[in-house]
Amino acid sequence: GFIGSHLTESLLKCGAYVTALAQYNSFGNLGWLDDLPHEITDKLTIVCGDVRDSGFLSGVIEGSEIVFHLAALVAIPHSYVSPQSYVDVNVSGTLNVLECCRKIGATRLIHTSTSEVYGTALFKPISEEHPLQAQSPYAASKIAADKLVEAYHRSYSMNAITLRPFNTFGPRQSERAVIPTIIRQVLDCKCEKLLIGSLFTTRDFNYVLDTVNAFLYAGSSDNLALGGAYNAGTGVACKIADIIDIVFEITDQKKEIVV
C-alpha cells in the first residue's frame, strides 16, 4: 500500500531485513512494492497472502523481532456498503496478528490506527485524550482493533504501541484522497472545472515520509509507554481551500471551483 511501501523502503535503507506481506492476487501484482528501487531490495522478502488467514500469518511473522501492522481496508465510503469485510480484515485480521506476535514472542508490535477513530472533533487540536467516536463502520472496526491491542498489552504484557496517523499525503497515494484528486483535476486538460466537496473542511496533513518517521520512532524508541496510543500529526489545521490555492500556485493553473 501507500504508507506500507514507503515504510518498507525506509526500513531497507536503514539496513533492516524486511519481510513484507502483499495481499495475494492472481495477477502477481505486489502493489507499490513493484516500484521499489532494485538496489535496496536485496534484504527484502515479499510474501503474498492474506492477514485473515491465521495459519498462513504465523509462518510469515515467525522469526521477526519488530512487526509493523498496516494491513487494513481503509476506504470509508465502501465501509457503509460492505461493513462485514471491514470487520473481517480490520478486526479479525488484527486479532490474527496479535495472536501470532504473542506466540512467537515478538519484541514489539506497531499497530496502525487512524485519526478517524476520533470522529468529528469535539476540541482542537485533537489529543490522545479525545473520546473515540465511531462515525462509520470503518472507524468502528479500527476502534475495535485498537482495543484488541490494548487488551493484549494488559492481558499478556505484549509490547505493543498504537500509532494514529492523521491525513498522510505524498507519492503513491490514490485519488481516493483529497490532495491527489485536486492535483489530477488541476493538471488534467480534460477537466475544465475543479469538482470538490466543502472548501472549509480542515485536516491535519502530513507528508508520507514524516508519517514513516513516526513508525520508525515507535518501533525503536524506549521513550514511549507500551500499550499506549500516539497521534502522528503536526497539530496544524489546514483548509481544503488553502490546499487548492497552493496547487494552483505550484502548477501555474487556475480553474473554476465547483463545490
Beta strands, then each sheet from edge to edge (+ up, - down):
strand 1: 18-23
strand 2: 44-49
strand 3: 66-69
strand 4: 108-112
strand 5: 160-165
strand 6: 167-169
strand 7: 193-195
strand 8: 202-203
strand 9: 205-207
strand 10: 229-232
strand 11: 238-239
strand 12: 256-258
sheet 1: 1+ 2+
sheet 2: 3+ 4+ 5+ 10+
sheet 3: 6+ 9+
sheet 4: 7+ 12+
sheet 5: 8+ 11-
end
